[in-house]
Amino acid sequence: MPNLPERKVGLIACSGEELPEGTVSREAALRVLELLRPGRTVTLCLPLFLAGEERERAFARFFPTIAIDGCEKRCAARATEMYSARPAVSLVVSELRERLGLDPPNRVRGPDTAREALALALADLLAGEVDRLLERRGAGSKAAEPVAAIIRSDGGAHGTGKEAESVCSCASDIPVQKVDVDGRTVDVIALPLIFSHLLQEGRRPDEGTTADALMEQVRIYNPVPPESDASLRGALLNAYEGFWAEATGTGGS
């Protein structure tokens, strides 16, 4: 099998600037990235995600992702589900605050004791969800599950004591390749690594079993609707022929 990147959890936080809860979502995500679970999480940029940045969207299709929204509009969760996959966990800061019985935050920026307490509680919950998701087997994002955790409002989770740089999804090197299928451009996750793996096994594009092996591995990391099977199979084999020709200098023969 292809040697794919280490499994991590993506955090996609609300980008709203008008509500303190939006700030809470970003402060909590940053705390998890830098202190609570460094090296196990990456951040997804919601504006880039909406703009169509393929590495952001590919990460959310390939790895479990937590959507952290400031309000009931759920912009982060809806964008993730629309363009990639349903978030593994979806949290709304305003709902979480009510559940915890914490005071509402008052300021978008600057000192705010209530906002800081809520951000600490949210970060504690996020860290627990990261641990739970990474214990699962399998590569893809799963359907959202109820968050069942006891949250300490005192921010009782402690960091590693080390400072760490925030990591974005573009640093995770999720390999994606575009393929033309019936006049449409389709992003296929892990395809460059799959091609390399088949090449190392010596599978020529003109062998009868190569297309089957190619489709088998592609399905592991990508949803393939039954009605698209035949057209995608032909497009992938054509792309592999080009890859083989360039890698071996044999012109695909």
Residue, then its C-alpha position, 0 to 999 in steps of 0.5 A: m500500500p502507498n505510504l501515506p502521511e501520518r493521521k492527524v485531526g483537522l480543526i476548522a474554526c469560525s472566521g467571524e469577527e463580529l461575535p466574541e464566540g468566533t474569537v473563542s473558537r479560534e483561541a481554543a483551536l490555537r491552544v490545542l494546536e500549540l499546547l494541548r495536542p501539538g503534532r496531532t492536529v493541524t488547522l484548516c483555513l475556512p476562507l481558503f476552504l471556501a475559495g477552493e484550496e484543494r489541499e484544505r479540502a483534501f485534508a478534510r476528506f482524508f482525515p477526521t475534522i472538527a468544525i468549531d462554529g461561533c453561532e448556530k449558522r454553523c458556517a465551518a461545519r456546513a462548508t466542510e460537509m459541502y466541499s469535503a465530508r461531514p465533520a467528525v465532530s461539530l461544535v457550536v460555541s454558543e451552545l457549549r457555553e449554555r450547556l456549561g453555564l458559563d458567563p457570556p463573553n463580552r469582547v471580540r478582542g482584548p482582555d475578557t475573563a469570560r471569553e478566556a474561561l470559555a476558550l479554556a473549556l472548549a480547548d479542553l473538550l477539543a483535546g479529548e475529541v482529538d484523542r478519541l478520533l485518533e484512536r479510531r481505525g480507518a482513514g476517512s472522516k466519519a459522520a458526526e457523533p454526539v460529544a459525550a464528555i465531562i468538561r472542566s470549566d477551569g481549563g484543567a487540561h494542561g499542555t506539554g510545557k513546550e511552545a510549538e508552531s501552529v501547523c496548517s493542512c498545507a504542511s501535511d502533504i496530502p497528495v492530490q492529483k487532478v484527472d479529467v473524467d468525462g469533461r470534468t476535473v476531479d481531485v483524486i486523493a493519494l493518486p500520486l502515491i498510488f501511481s508510484h506504488l504501482l510503478q514500484e511493483g512493476r505493474r505496466p499500464d497495459e496489463g489486464t490487472t493494473a486497472d483493477a489494482l488501481m481502482e481498488q486502491v483509489r476507492i480506499y481514499n476516495p468515494v467512487p459512485p457506481e455510475s462513475d466507475a467505468s469512466l473513472r477507471g478509463a481516466l485513471l488508466n490513461a493518467y497512469e499510462g502518462f505517468w509510466a511513460e514519463a517515469t520509464g521513458t518507454g512511451g507507455s509500451 
